[in-house]
């Protein structure tokens, strides 16, 4: 097995930053769907007529575990975005005034 060959890309720095920000936005959307599904899970369990406290506690523990996982992922996504704080584009009006 030889060394991997890395070829240069034609992607600009601006496009790469835009792609990363877009990927974070898509991940945020996915996480919001997960949290919504967890809320629906709780609602369905509470609405059951014959649900026991043990089942509700187990459901709560499951949801809590998922919310904690989502929170950890949110911190990672925040770190991704904070790397580009100084790289964000200026609004078009502001850029035109400075020229």
mmCIF file as gemmi writes it, N, C-alpha and C atoms, coordinates in Angstrom:
data_model
loop_
_atom_site.group_PDB
_atom_site.id
_atom_site.type_symbol
_atom_site.label_atom_id
_atom_site.label_alt_id
_atom_site.label_comp_id
_atom_site.label_asym_id
_atom_site.label_entity_id
_atom_site.label_seq_id
_atom_site.pdbx_PDB_ins_code
_atom_site.Cartn_x
_atom_site.Cartn_y
_atom_site.Cartn_z
_atom_site.occupancy
_atom_site.B_iso_or_equiv
_atom_site.pdbx_formal_charge
_atom_site.auth_seq_id
_atom_site.auth_asym_id
_atom_site.pdbx_PDB_model_num
ATOM 1 N N . UNK Axp A 1 ? 0.846 -1.17 0 1 0 ? 1 A 1
ATOM 2 C CA . UNK Axp A 1 ? 0 0 0 1 0 ? 1 A 1
ATOM 3 C C . UNK Axp A 1 ? 0.89 1.231 0 1 0 ? 1 A 1
ATOM 4 N N . UNK Axp A 2 ? 0.711 2.103 -0.995 1 0 ? 2 A 1
ATOM 5 C CA . UNK Axp A 2 ? 1.552 3.289 -1.127 1 0 ? 2 A 1
ATOM 6 C C . UNK Axp A 2 ? 0.967 4.491 -0.415 1 0 ? 2 A 1
ATOM 7 N N . UNK Axp A 3 ? 1.673 5.575 -0.541 1 0 ? 3 A 1
ATOM 8 C CA . UNK Axp A 3 ? 1.221 6.834 0.05 1 0 ? 3 A 1
ATOM 9 C C . UNK Axp A 3 ? 0.008 7.348 -0.73 1 0 ? 3 A 1
ATOM 10 N N . UNK Axp A 4 ? -0.946 7.941 -0.031 1 0 ? 4 A 1
ATOM 11 C CA . UNK Axp A 4 ? -2.098 8.491 -0.742 1 0 ? 4 A 1
ATOM 12 C C . UNK Axp A 4 ? -1.677 9.691 -1.58 1 0 ? 4 A 1
ATOM 13 N N . UNK Axp A 5 ? -2.324 9.849 -2.702 1 0 ? 5 A 1
ATOM 14 C CA . UNK Axp A 5 ? -2.043 10.975 -3.578 1 0 ? 5 A 1
ATOM 15 C C . UNK Axp A 5 ? -3.101 12.043 -3.327 1 0 ? 5 A 1
ATOM 16 N N . UNK Axp A 6 ? -2.655 13.217 -2.967 1 0 ? 6 A 1
ATOM 17 C CA . UNK Axp A 6 ? -3.568 14.323 -2.709 1 0 ? 6 A 1
ATOM 18 C C . UNK Axp A 6 ? -3.414 15.319 -3.847 1 0 ? 6 A 1
ATOM 19 N N . UNK Axp A 7 ? -4.498 15.517 -4.572 1 0 ? 7 A 1
ATOM 20 C CA . UNK Axp A 7 ? -4.453 16.458 -5.684 1 0 ? 7 A 1
ATOM 21 C C . UNK Axp A 7 ? -5.034 17.794 -5.234 1 0 ? 7 A 1
ATOM 22 N N . UNK Axp A 8 ? -4.546 18.865 -5.817 1 0 ? 8 A 1
ATOM 23 C CA . UNK Axp A 8 ? -5.042 20.181 -5.43 1 0 ? 8 A 1
ATOM 24 C C . UNK Axp A 8 ? -6.472 20.367 -5.944 1 0 ? 8 A 1
ATOM 25 N N . UNK Axp A 9 ? -7.201 21.178 -5.235 1 0 ? 9 A 1
ATOM 26 C CA . UNK Axp A 9 ? -8.6 21.426 -5.56 1 0 ? 9 A 1
ATOM 27 C C . UNK Axp A 9 ? -8.744 22.801 -6.203 1 0 ? 9 A 1
ATOM 28 N N . UNK Axp A 10 ? -9.776 22.951 -6.991 1 0 ? 10 A 1
ATOM 29 C CA . UNK Axp A 10 ? -10.055 24.255 -7.592 1 0 ? 10 A 1
ATOM 30 C C . UNK Axp A 10 ? -11.055 25.047 -6.752 1 0 ? 10 A 1
ATOM 31 N N . UNK Axp A 11 ? -11.46 24.501 -5.619 1 0 ? 11 A 1
ATOM 32 C CA . UNK Axp A 11 ? -12.405 25.177 -4.735 1 0 ? 11 A 1
ATOM 33 C C . UNK Axp A 11 ? -11.721 26.374 -4.088 1 0 ? 11 A 1
ATOM 34 N N . UNK Axp A 12 ? -12.408 27.505 -4.116 1 0 ? 12 A 1
ATOM 35 C CA . UNK Axp A 12 ? -11.852 28.703 -3.489 1 0 ? 12 A 1
ATOM 36 C C . UNK Axp A 12 ? -12.051 28.637 -1.976 1 0 ? 12 A 1
ATOM 37 N N . UNK Axp A 13 ? -11.313 29.458 -1.275 1 0 ? 13 A 1
ATOM 38 C CA . UNK Axp A 13 ? -11.429 29.515 0.183 1 0 ? 13 A 1
ATOM 39 C C . UNK Axp A 13 ? -12.841 29.94 0.578 1 0 ? 13 A 1
ATOM 40 N N . UNK Axp A 14 ? -13.371 30.935 -0.123 1 0 ? 14 A 1
ATOM 41 C CA . UNK Axp A 14 ? -14.727 31.413 0.166 1 0 ? 14 A 1
ATOM 42 C C . UNK Axp A 14 ? -15.75 30.306 -0.038 1 0 ? 14 A 1
ATOM 43 N N . UNK Axp A 15 ? -15.601 29.538 -1.113 1 0 ? 15 A 1
ATOM 44 C CA . UNK Axp A 15 ? -16.54 28.444 -1.373 1 0 ? 15 A 1
ATOM 45 C C . UNK Axp A 15 ? -16.408 27.356 -0.317 1 0 ? 15 A 1
ATOM 46 N N . UNK Axp A 16 ? -15.196 27.077 0.126 1 0 ? 16 A 1
ATOM 47 C CA . UNK Axp A 16 ? -14.988 26.062 1.161 1 0 ? 16 A 1
ATOM 48 C C . UNK Axp A 16 ? -15.652 26.479 2.468 1 0 ? 16 A 1
ATOM 49 N N . UNK Axp A 17 ? -15.506 27.758 2.832 1 0 ? 17 A 1
ATOM 50 C CA . UNK Axp A 17 ? -16.145 28.261 4.057 1 0 ? 17 A 1
ATOM 51 C C . UNK Axp A 17 ? -17.659 28.199 3.921 1 0 ? 17 A 1
ATOM 52 N N . UNK Axp A 18 ? -18.165 28.591 2.762 1 0 ? 18 A 1
ATOM 53 C CA . UNK Axp A 18 ? -19.605 28.528 2.506 1 0 ? 18 A 1
ATOM 54 C C . UNK Axp A 18 ? -20.105 27.09 2.615 1 0 ? 18 A 1
ATOM 55 N N . UNK Axp A 19 ? -19.363 26.154 2.068 1 0 ? 19 A 1
ATOM 56 C CA . UNK Axp A 19 ? -19.754 24.741 2.132 1 0 ? 19 A 1
ATOM 57 C C . UNK Axp A 19 ? -19.8 24.24 3.569 1 0 ? 19 A 1
ATOM 58 N N . UNK Axp A 20 ? -18.832 24.648 4.371 1 0 ? 20 A 1
ATOM 59 C CA . UNK Axp A 20 ? -18.812 24.222 5.776 1 0 ? 20 A 1
ATOM 60 C C . UNK Axp A 20 ? -19.997 24.814 6.528 1 0 ? 20 A 1
ATOM 61 N N . UNK Axp A 21 ? -20.27 26.09 6.306 1 0 ? 21 A 1
ATOM 62 C CA . UNK Axp A 21 ? -21.409 26.718 6.976 1 0 ? 21 A 1
ATOM 63 C C . UNK Axp A 21 ? -22.715 26.058 6.538 1 0 ? 21 A 1
ATOM 64 N N . UNK Axp A 22 ? -22.828 25.748 5.26 1 0 ? 22 A 1
ATOM 65 C CA . UNK Axp A 22 ? -24.021 25.063 4.765 1 0 ? 22 A 1
ATOM 66 C C . UNK Axp A 22 ? -24.167 23.673 5.395 1 0 ? 22 A 1
ATOM 67 N N . UNK Axp A 23 ? -23.049 22.967 5.551 1 0 ? 23 A 1
ATOM 68 C CA . UNK Axp A 23 ? -23.124 21.634 6.161 1 0 ? 23 A 1
ATOM 69 C C . UNK Axp A 23 ? -23.566 21.723 7.613 1 0 ? 23 A 1
ATOM 70 N N . UNK Axp A 24 ? -23.129 22.769 8.323 1 0 ? 24 A 1
ATOM 71 C CA . UNK Axp A 24 ? -23.563 22.965 9.706 1 0 ? 24 A 1
ATOM 72 C C . UNK Axp A 24 ? -25.064 23.239 9.735 1 0 ? 24 A 1
ATOM 73 N N . UNK Axp A 25 ? -25.547 24.055 8.811 1 0 ? 25 A 1
ATOM 74 C CA . UNK Axp A 25 ? -26.986 24.35 8.757 1 0 ? 25 A 1
ATOM 75 C C . UNK Axp A 25 ? -27.798 23.08 8.513 1 0 ? 25 A 1
ATOM 76 N N . UNK Axp A 26 ? -27.315 22.222 7.624 1 0 ? 26 A 1
ATOM 77 C CA . UNK Axp A 26 ? -28.015 20.964 7.358 1 0 ? 26 A 1
ATOM 78 C C . UNK Axp A 26 ? -27.993 20.047 8.58 1 0 ? 26 A 1
ATOM 79 N N . UNK Axp A 27 ? -26.878 20.025 9.289 1 0 ? 27 A 1
ATOM 80 C CA . UNK Axp A 27 ? -26.793 19.212 10.499 1 0 ? 27 A 1
ATOM 81 C C . UNK Axp A 27 ? -27.727 19.756 11.578 1 0 ? 27 A 1
ATOM 82 N N . UNK Axp A 28 ? -27.817 21.081 11.672 1 0 ? 28 A 1
ATOM 83 C CA . UNK Axp A 28 ? -28.735 21.686 12.633 1 0 ? 28 A 1
ATOM 84 C C . UNK Axp A 28 ? -30.183 21.288 12.323 1 0 ? 28 A 1
ATOM 85 N N . UNK Axp A 29 ? -30.523 21.272 11.043 1 0 ? 29 A 1
ATOM 86 C CA . UNK Axp A 29 ? -31.869 20.858 10.634 1 0 ? 29 A 1
ATOM 87 C C . UNK Axp A 29 ? -32.128 19.412 11.038 1 0 ? 29 A 1
ATOM 88 N N . UNK Axp A 30 ? -31.159 18.561 10.809 1 0 ? 30 A 1
ATOM 89 C CA . UNK Axp A 30 ? -31.308 17.146 11.183 1 0 ? 30 A 1
ATOM 90 C C . UNK Axp A 30 ? -31.483 17 12.69 1 0 ? 30 A 1
ATOM 91 N N . UNK Axp A 31 ? -30.713 17.747 13.464 1 0 ? 31 A 1
ATOM 92 C CA . UNK Axp A 31 ? -30.835 17.671 14.919 1 0 ? 31 A 1
ATOM 93 C C . UNK Axp A 31 ? -32.197 18.176 15.387 1 0 ? 31 A 1
ATOM 94 N N . UNK Axp A 32 ? -32.726 19.188 14.721 1 0 ? 32 A 1
ATOM 95 C CA . UNK Axp A 32 ? -34.053 19.681 15.112 1 0 ? 32 A 1
ATOM 96 C C . UNK Axp A 32 ? -35.123 18.625 14.846 1 0 ? 32 A 1
ATOM 97 N N . UNK Axp A 33 ? -34.958 17.866 13.773 1 0 ? 33 A 1
ATOM 98 C CA . UNK Axp A 33 ? -35.904 16.775 13.488 1 0 ? 33 A 1
ATOM 99 C C . UNK Axp A 33 ? -35.812 15.682 14.556 1 0 ? 33 A 1
ATOM 100 N N . UNK Axp A 34 ? -34.602 15.393 14.994 1 0 ? 34 A 1
ATOM 101 C CA . UNK Axp A 34 ? -34.409 14.387 16.042 1 0 ? 34 A 1
ATOM 102 C C . UNK Axp A 34 ? -35.088 14.84 17.328 1 0 ? 34 A 1
ATOM 103 N N . UNK Axp A 35 ? -34.865 16.099 17.717 1 0 ? 35 A 1
ATOM 104 C CA . UNK Axp A 35 ? -35.48 16.611 18.947 1 0 ? 35 A 1
ATOM 105 C C . UNK Axp A 35 ? -37.002 16.62 18.838 1 0 ? 35 A 1
ATOM 106 N N . UNK Axp A 36 ? -37.521 16.965 17.679 1 0 ? 36 A 1
ATOM 107 C CA . UNK Axp A 36 ? -38.966 16.947 17.472 1 0 ? 36 A 1
ATOM 108 C C . UNK Axp A 36 ? -39.514 15.526 17.622 1 0 ? 36 A 1
ATOM 109 N N . UNK Axp A 37 ? -38.818 14.556 17.063 1 0 ? 37 A 1
ATOM 110 C CA . UNK Axp A 37 ? -39.254 13.157 17.177 1 0 ? 37 A 1
ATOM 111 C C . UNK Axp A 37 ? -39.243 12.693 18.63 1 0 ? 37 A 1
ATOM 112 N N . UNK Axp A 38 ? -38.257 13.144 19.388 1 0 ? 38 A 1
ATOM 113 C CA . UNK Axp A 38 ? -38.205 12.775 20.811 1 0 ? 38 A 1
ATOM 114 C C . UNK Axp A 38 ? -39.383 13.378 21.567 1 0 ? 38 A 1
ATOM 115 N N . UNK Axp A 39 ? -39.754 14.604 21.225 1 0 ? 39 A 1
ATOM 116 C CA . UNK Axp A 39 ? -40.925 15.225 21.85 1 0 ? 39 A 1
ATOM 117 C C . UNK Axp A 39 ? -42.202 14.473 21.521 1 0 ? 39 A 1
ATOM 118 N N . UNK Axp A 40 ? -42.317 14.059 20.267 1 0 ? 40 A 1
ATOM 119 C CA . UNK Axp A 40 ? -43.488 13.276 19.861 1 0 ? 40 A 1
ATOM 120 C C . UNK Axp A 40 ? -43.534 11.934 20.582 1 0 ? 40 A 1
ATOM 121 N N . UNK Axp A 41 ? -42.363 11.354 20.8 1 0 ? 41 A 1
ATOM 122 C CA . UNK Axp A 41 ? -42.301 10.078 21.529 1 0 ? 41 A 1
ATOM 123 C C . UNK Axp A 41 ? -42.887 10.244 22.927 1 0 ? 41 A 1
ATOM 124 N N . UNK Axp A 42 ? -42.482 11.31 23.608 1 0 ? 42 A 1
ATOM 125 C CA . UNK Axp A 42 ? -42.995 11.55 24.964 1 0 ? 42 A 1
ATOM 126 C C . UNK Axp A 42 ? -44.511 11.767 24.92 1 0 ? 42 A 1
ATOM 127 N N . UNK Axp A 43 ? -44.985 12.568 23.968 1 0 ? 43 A 1
ATOM 128 C CA . UNK Axp A 43 ? -46.415 12.833 23.864 1 0 ? 43 A 1
ATOM 129 C C . UNK Axp A 43 ? -47.216 11.55 23.659 1 0 ? 43 A 1
ATOM 130 N N . UNK Axp A 44 ? -46.732 10.671 22.814 1 0 ? 44 A 1
ATOM 131 C CA . UNK Axp A 44 ? -47.442 9.407 22.557 1 0 ? 44 A 1
ATOM 132 C C . UNK Axp A 44 ? -47.446 8.514 23.792 1 0 ? 44 A 1
ATOM 133 N N . UNK Axp A 45 ? -46.339 8.483 24.501 1 0 ? 45 A 1
ATOM 134 C CA . UNK Axp A 45 ? -46.272 7.633 25.696 1 0 ? 45 A 1
ATOM 135 C C . UNK Axp A 45 ? -47.207 8.155 26.788 1 0 ? 45 A 1
ATOM 136 N N . UNK Axp A 46 ? -47.242 9.469 26.957 1 0 ? 46 A 1
ATOM 137 C CA . UNK Axp A 46 ? -48.106 10.055 27.985 1 0 ? 46 A 1
ATOM 138 C C . UNK Axp A 46 ? -49.578 9.842 27.634 1 0 ? 46 A 1
ATOM 139 N N . UNK Axp A 47 ? -49.902 9.816 26.35 1 0 ? 47 A 1
ATOM 140 C CA . UNK Axp A 47 ? -51.296 9.658 25.913 1 0 ? 47 A 1
ATOM 141 C C . UNK Axp A 47 ? -51.814 8.227 26.056 1 0 ? 47 A 1
ATOM 142 N N . UNK Axp A 48 ? -50.919 7.254 26.23 1 0 ? 48 A 1
ATOM 143 C CA . UNK Axp A 48 ? -51.356 5.861 26.391 1 0 ? 48 A 1
ATOM 144 C C . UNK Axp A 48 ? -52.177 5.709 27.666 1 0 ? 48 A 1
ATOM 145 N N . UNK Axp A 49 ? -53.25 4.959 27.574 1 0 ? 49 A 1
ATOM 146 C CA . UNK Axp A 49 ? -54.121 4.781 28.732 1 0 ? 49 A 1
ATOM 147 C C . UNK Axp A 49 ? -53.515 3.869 29.794 1 0 ? 49 A 1
ATOM 148 N N . UNK Axp A 50 ? -52.822 2.83 29.365 1 0 ? 50 A 1
ATOM 149 C CA . UNK Axp A 50 ? -52.332 1.839 30.324 1 0 ? 50 A 1
ATOM 150 C C . UNK Axp A 50 ? -50.825 1.943 30.575 1 0 ? 50 A 1
ATOM 151 N N . UNK Axp A 51 ? -50.255 3.119 30.377 1 0 ? 51 A 1
ATOM 152 C CA . UNK Axp A 51 ? -48.813 3.278 30.563 1 0 ? 51 A 1
ATOM 153 C C . UNK Axp A 51 ? -48.48 3.289 32.057 1 0 ? 51 A 1
ATOM 154 N N . UNK Axp A 52 ? -47.396 2.635 32.393 1 0 ? 52 A 1
ATOM 155 C CA . UNK Axp A 52 ? -46.972 2.566 33.794 1 0 ? 52 A 1
ATOM 156 C C . UNK Axp A 52 ? -45.915 3.634 34.072 1 0 ? 52 A 1
ATOM 157 N N . UNK Axp A 53 ? -45.759 4 35.325 1 0 ? 53 A 1
ATOM 158 C CA . UNK Axp A 53 ? -44.713 4.962 35.668 1 0 ? 53 A 1
ATOM 159 C C . UNK Axp A 53 ? -43.317 4.467 35.249 1 0 ? 53 A 1
ATOM 160 N N . UNK Axp A 54 ? -43.102 3.169 35.331 1 0 ? 54 A 1
ATOM 161 C CA . UNK Axp A 54 ? -41.803 2.61 34.932 1 0 ? 54 A 1
ATOM 162 C C . UNK Axp A 54 ? -41.53 2.841 33.447 1 0 ? 54 A 1
ATOM 163 N N . UNK Axp A 55 ? -42.571 2.661 32.624 1 0 ? 55 A 1
ATOM 164 C CA . UNK Axp A 55 ? -42.423 2.882 31.182 1 0 ? 55 A 1
ATOM 165 C C . UNK Axp A 55 ? -42.166 4.365 30.907 1 0 ? 55 A 1
ATOM 166 N N . UNK Axp A 56 ? -42.878 5.237 31.607 1 0 ? 56 A 1
ATOM 167 C CA . UNK Axp A 56 ? -42.652 6.675 31.43 1 0 ? 56 A 1
ATOM 168 C C . UNK Axp A 56 ? -41.242 7.073 31.848 1 0 ? 56 A 1
ATOM 169 N N . UNK Axp A 57 ? -40.759 6.502 32.935 1 0 ? 57 A 1
ATOM 170 C CA . UNK Axp A 57 ? -39.394 6.806 33.38 1 0 ? 57 A 1
ATOM 171 C C . UNK Axp A 57 ? -38.355 6.295 32.385 1 0 ? 57 A 1
ATOM 172 N N . UNK Axp A 58 ? -38.589 5.117 31.834 1 0 ? 58 A 1
ATOM 173 C CA . UNK Axp A 58 ? -37.673 4.572 30.837 1 0 ? 58 A 1
ATOM 174 C C . UNK Axp A 58 ? -37.676 5.436 29.574 1 0 ? 58 A 1
ATOM 175 N N . UNK Axp A 59 ? -38.859 5.888 29.178 1 0 ? 59 A 1
ATOM 176 C CA . UNK Axp A 59 ? -38.964 6.775 28.012 1 0 ? 59 A 1
ATOM 177 C C . UNK Axp A 59 ? -38.228 8.078 28.284 1 0 ? 59 A 1
ATOM 178 N N . UNK Axp A 60 ? -38.432 8.625 29.461 1 0 ? 60 A 1
ATOM 179 C CA . UNK Axp A 60 ? -37.764 9.87 29.835 1 0 ? 60 A 1
ATOM 180 C C . UNK Axp A 60 ? -36.25 9.707 29.813 1 0 ? 60 A 1
ATOM 181 N N . UNK Axp A 61 ? -35.777 8.581 30.304 1 0 ? 61 A 1
ATOM 182 C CA . UNK Axp A 61 ? -34.331 8.333 30.313 1 0 ? 61 A 1
ATOM 183 C C . UNK Axp A 61 ? -33.787 8.241 28.888 1 0 ? 61 A 1
ATOM 184 N N . UNK Axp A 62 ? -34.529 7.594 28.018 1 0 ? 62 A 1
ATOM 185 C CA . UNK Axp A 62 ? -34.139 7.475 26.619 1 0 ? 62 A 1
ATOM 186 C C . UNK Axp A 62 ? -34.074 8.845 25.954 1 0 ? 62 A 1
ATOM 187 N N . UNK Axp A 63 ? -35.101 9.657 26.184 1 0 ? 63 A 1
ATOM 188 C CA . UNK Axp A 63 ? -35.14 11.004 25.605 1 0 ? 63 A 1
ATOM 189 C C . UNK Axp A 63 ? -34.008 11.857 26.178 1 0 ? 63 A 1
ATOM 190 N N . UNK Axp A 64 ? -33.787 11.754 27.464 1 0 ? 64 A 1
ATOM 191 C CA . UNK Axp A 64 ? -32.707 12.521 28.098 1 0 ? 64 A 1
ATOM 192 C C . UNK Axp A 64 ? -31.357 12.164 27.483 1 0 ? 64 A 1
ATOM 193 N N . UNK Axp A 65 ? -31.144 10.889 27.239 1 0 ? 65 A 1
ATOM 194 C CA . UNK Axp A 65 ? -29.899 10.452 26.615 1 0 ? 65 A 1
ATOM 195 C C . UNK Axp A 65 ? -29.733 11.055 25.223 1 0 ? 65 A 1
ATOM 196 N N . UNK Axp A 66 ? -30.811 11.079 24.448 1 0 ? 66 A 1
ATOM 197 C CA . UNK Axp A 66 ? -30.756 11.653 23.101 1 0 ? 66 A 1
ATOM 198 C C . UNK Axp A 66 ? -30.529 13.156 23.149 1 0 ? 66 A 1
ATOM 199 N N . UNK Axp A 67 ? -31.195 13.84 24.064 1 0 ? 67 A 1
ATOM 200 C CA . UNK Axp A 67 ? -31.011 15.286 24.193 1 0 ? 67 A 1
ATOM 201 C C . UNK Axp A 67 ? -29.566 15.601 24.582 1 0 ? 67 A 1
ATOM 202 N N . UNK Axp A 68 ? -28.985 14.804 25.456 1 0 ? 68 A 1
ATOM 203 C CA . UNK Axp A 68 ? -27.585 15.008 25.829 1 0 ? 68 A 1
ATOM 204 C C . UNK Axp A 68 ? -26.658 14.804 24.631 1 0 ? 68 A 1
ATOM 205 N N . UNK Axp A 69 ? -26.937 13.806 23.819 1 0 ? 69 A 1
ATOM 206 C CA . UNK Axp A 69 ? -26.129 13.558 22.624 1 0 ? 69 A 1
ATOM 207 C C . UNK Axp A 69 ? -26.249 14.725 21.647 1 0 ? 69 A 1
ATOM 208 N N . UNK Axp A 70 ? -27.468 15.232 21.473 1 0 ? 70 A 1
ATOM 209 C CA . UNK Axp A 70 ? -27.683 16.372 20.583 1 0 ? 70 A 1
ATOM 210 C C . UNK Axp A 70 ? -26.947 17.603 21.12 1 0 ? 70 A 1
ATOM 211 N N . UNK Axp A 71 ? -26.972 17.791 22.426 1 0 ? 71 A 1
ATOM 212 C CA . UNK Axp A 71 ? -26.258 18.926 23.029 1 0 ? 71 A 1
ATOM 213 C C . UNK Axp A 71 ? -24.761 18.848 22.754 1 0 ? 71 A 1
ATOM 214 N N . UNK Axp A 72 ? -24.205 17.661 22.848 1 0 ? 72 A 1
ATOM 215 C CA . UNK Axp A 72 ? -22.769 17.497 22.556 1 0 ? 72 A 1
ATOM 216 C C . UNK Axp A 72 ? -22.483 17.82 21.09 1 0 ? 72 A 1
ATOM 217 N N . UNK Axp A 73 ? -23.352 17.365 20.204 1 0 ? 73 A 1
ATOM 218 C CA . UNK Axp A 73 ? -23.179 17.669 18.785 1 0 ? 73 A 1
ATOM 219 C C . UNK Axp A 73 ? -23.318 19.164 18.516 1 0 ? 73 A 1
ATOM 220 N N . UNK Axp A 74 ? -24.21 19.834 19.227 1 0 ? 74 A 1
ATOM 221 C CA . UNK Axp A 74 ? -24.369 21.282 19.088 1 0 ? 74 A 1
ATOM 222 C C . UNK Axp A 74 ? -23.073 22.003 19.45 1 0 ? 74 A 1
ATOM 223 N N . UNK Axp A 75 ? -22.401 21.546 20.491 1 0 ? 75 A 1
ATOM 224 C CA . UNK Axp A 75 ? -21.127 22.171 20.878 1 0 ? 75 A 1
ATOM 225 C C . UNK Axp A 75 ? -20.078 21.997 19.79 1 0 ? 75 A 1
ATOM 226 N N . UNK Axp A 76 ? -20.061 20.838 19.159 1 0 ? 76 A 1
ATOM 227 C CA . UNK Axp A 76 ? -19.116 20.591 18.065 1 0 ? 76 A 1
ATOM 228 C C . UNK Axp A 76 ? -19.433 21.501 16.881 1 0 ? 76 A 1
ATOM 229 N N . UNK Axp A 77 ? -20.714 21.636 16.545 1 0 ? 77 A 1
ATOM 230 C CA . UNK Axp A 77 ? -21.107 22.504 15.441 1 0 ? 77 A 1
ATOM 231 C C . UNK Axp A 77 ? -20.767 23.958 15.742 1 0 ? 77 A 1
ATOM 232 N N . UNK Axp A 78 ? -20.957 24.364 16.985 1 0 ? 78 A 1
ATOM 233 C CA . UNK Axp A 78 ? -20.597 25.727 17.384 1 0 ? 78 A 1
ATOM 234 C C . UNK Axp A 78 ? -19.093 25.951 17.205 1 0 ? 78 A 1
ATOM 235 N N . UNK Axp A 79 ? -18.302 24.964 17.556 1 0 ? 79 A 1
ATOM 236 C CA . UNK Axp A 79 ? -16.848 25.078 17.382 1 0 ? 79 A 1
ATOM 237 C C . UNK Axp A 79 ? -16.48 25.206 15.91 1 0 ? 79 A 1
ATOM 238 N N . UNK Axp A 80 ? -17.179 24.454 15.059 1 0 ? 80 A 1
ATOM 239 C CA . UNK Axp A 80 ? -16.934 24.553 13.62 1 0 ? 80 A 1
ATOM 240 C C . UNK Axp A 80 ? -17.176 25.973 13.126 1 0 ? 80 A 1
ATOM 241 N N . UNK Axp A 81 ? -18.291 26.552 13.549 1 0 ? 81 A 1
ATOM 242 C CA . UNK Axp A 81 ? -18.632 27.897 13.092 1 0 ? 81 A 1
ATOM 243 C C . UNK Axp A 81 ? -17.722 28.961 13.694 1 0 ? 81 A 1
ATOM 244 N N . UNK Axp A 82 ? -17.329 28.783 14.937 1 0 ? 82 A 1
ATOM 245 C CA . UNK Axp A 82 ? -16.507 29.806 15.581 1 0 ? 82 A 1
ATOM 246 C C . UNK Axp A 82 ? -15.129 29.918 14.934 1 0 ? 82 A 1
ATOM 247 N N . UNK Axp A 83 ? -14.702 28.896 14.227 1 0 ? 83 A 1
ATOM 248 C CA . UNK Axp A 83 ? -13.423 28.962 13.521 1 0 ? 83 A 1
ATOM 249 C C . UNK Axp A 83 ? -13.466 29.98 12.389 1 0 ? 83 A 1
ATOM 250 N N . UNK Axp A 84 ? -14.662 30.356 11.95 1 0 ? 84 A 1
ATOM 251 C CA . UNK Axp A 84 ? -14.811 31.27 10.816 1 0 ? 84 A 1
ATOM 252 C C . UNK Axp A 84 ? -15.395 32.619 11.211 1 0 ? 84 A 1
ATOM 253 N N . UNK Axp A 85 ? -15.347 32.965 12.495 1 0 ? 85 A 1
ATOM 254 C CA . UNK Axp A 85 ? -15.941 34.226 12.954 1 0 ? 85 A 1
ATOM 255 C C . UNK Axp A 85 ? -15.402 35.437 12.202 1 0 ? 85 A 1
ATOM 256 N N . UNK Axp A 86 ? -14.121 35.508 11.959 1 0 ? 86 A 1
ATOM 257 C CA . UNK Axp A 86 ? -13.537 36.649 11.28 1 0 ? 86 A 1
ATOM 258 C C . UNK Axp A 86 ? -13.585 36.54 9.773 1 0 ? 86 A 1
ATOM 259 N N . UNK Axp A 87 ? -14.132 35.477 9.255 1 0 ? 87 A 1
ATOM 260 C CA . UNK Axp A 87 ? -14.128 35.237 7.811 1 0 ? 87 A 1
ATOM 261 C C . UNK Axp A 87 ? -15.455 35.527 7.144 1 0 ? 87 A 1
ATOM 262 N N . UNK Axp A 88 ? -16.441 35.94 7.903 1 0 ? 88 A 1
ATOM 263 C CA . UNK Axp A 88 ? -17.761 36.14 7.327 1 0 ? 88 A 1
ATOM 264 C C . UNK Axp A 88 ? -17.768 37.357 6.416 1 0 ? 88 A 1
ATOM 265 N N . UNK Axp A 89 ? -18.521 37.284 5.381 1 0 ? 89 A 1
ATOM 266 C CA . UNK Axp A 89 ? -18.619 38.365 4.401 1 0 ? 89 A 1
ATOM 267 C C . UNK Axp A 89 ? -19.362 39.55 4.993 1 0 ? 89 A 1
ATOM 268 N N . UNK Axp A 90 ? -19.011 40.736 4.513 1 0 ? 90 A 1
ATOM 269 C CA . UNK Axp A 90 ? -19.704 41.94 4.93 1 0 ? 90 A 1
ATOM 270 C C . UNK Axp A 90 ? -20.963 42.088 4.086 1 0 ? 90 A 1
ATOM 271 N N . UNK Axp A 91 ? -22.001 42.706 4.645 1 0 ? 91 A 1
ATOM 272 C CA . UNK Axp A 91 ? -23.211 42.954 3.844 1 0 ? 91 A 1
ATOM 273 C C . UNK Axp A 91 ? -22.861 43.79 2.616 1 0 ? 91 A 1
ATOM 274 N N . UNK Axp A 92 ? -23.601 43.636 1.538 1 0 ? 92 A 1
ATOM 275 C CA . UNK Axp A 92 ? -23.315 44.306 0.271 1 0 ? 92 A 1
ATOM 276 C C . UNK Axp A 92 ? -23.274 45.829 0.44 1 0 ? 92 A 1
ATOM 277 N N . UNK Axp A 93 ? -24.19 46.402 1.236 1 0 ? 93 A 1
ATOM 278 C CA . UNK Axp A 93 ? -24.217 47.848 1.427 1 0 ? 93 A 1
ATOM 279 C C . UNK Axp A 93 ? -22.934 48.337 2.087 1 0 ? 93 A 1
ATOM 280 N N . UNK Axp A 94 ? -22.486 47.619 3.116 1 0 ? 94 A 1
ATOM 281 C CA . UNK Axp A 94 ? -21.291 48.001 3.851 1 0 ? 94 A 1
ATOM 282 C C . UNK Axp A 94 ? -20.051 47.894 2.972 1 0 ? 94 A 1
ATOM 283 N N . UNK Axp A 95 ? -19.973 46.854 2.162 1 0 ? 95 A 1
ATOM 284 C CA . UNK Axp A 95 ? -18.827 46.659 1.273 1 0 ? 95 A 1
ATOM 285 C C . UNK Axp A 95 ? -18.76 47.764 0.233 1 0 ? 95 A 1
ATOM 286 N N . UNK Axp A 96 ? -19.932 48.215 -0.277 1 0 ? 96 A 1
ATOM 287 C CA . UNK Axp A 96 ? -19.969 49.265 -1.298 1 0 ? 96 A 1
ATOM 288 C C . UNK Axp A 96 ? -19.521 50.604 -0.718 1 0 ? 96 A 1
ATOM 289 N N . UNK Axp A 97 ? -19.851 50.874 0.534 1 0 ? 97 A 1
ATOM 290 C CA . UNK Axp A 97 ? -19.473 52.129 1.185 1 0 ? 97 A 1
ATOM 291 C C . UNK Axp A 97 ? -17.971 52.196 1.384 1 0 ? 97 A 1
ATOM 292 N N . UNK Axp A 98 ? -17.341 51.077 1.694 1 0 ? 98 A 1
ATOM 293 C CA . UNK Axp A 98 ? -15.911 51.06 1.972 1 0 ? 98 A 1
ATOM 294 C C . UNK Axp A 98 ? -15.065 51.143 0.721 1 0 ? 98 A 1
ATOM 295 N N . UNK Axp A 99 ? -15.639 50.937 -0.446 1 0 ? 99 A 1
ATOM 296 C CA . UNK Axp A 99 ? -14.859 50.955 -1.687 1 0 ? 99 A 1
ATOM 297 C C . UNK Axp A 99 ? -14.558 52.328 -2.177 1 0 ? 99 A 1
